């Protein structure tokens, strides 16, 4: 019964910003690990950012200083603010959590960055 619903993707010019949202139901974003992944065409899905129940955050090196993951207990939503976007950030972005002994994924939201 875990559901992750993503939003916030779109088309943006290089140097622009987007804020992705992942609204969770059936799983609390504050007590379970939450992560953002991305998958570009022809590439494997890769971890972008992760926040643990204790609040510890990890980022992929290529987004450090540009992306910020956060969460809201009131909204039960995890966010990722993405600044200074480049065309290499173009990908489908997915929200993921792990509980009830399995992975749960959102449907993905598409981010396209034009040069």
ABEGO torsion letter per residue (X at the ends): XBBBBBBGBEBBBBGBBBBBBBBBBGBBAAABBBBBBBBBBGBBBBBABBBBAAGBBBBBAAABGABBBBBBAAAGBBBBBBBGBBAAABBBBBBBBBBGGBBBBBAEBBBBBBX
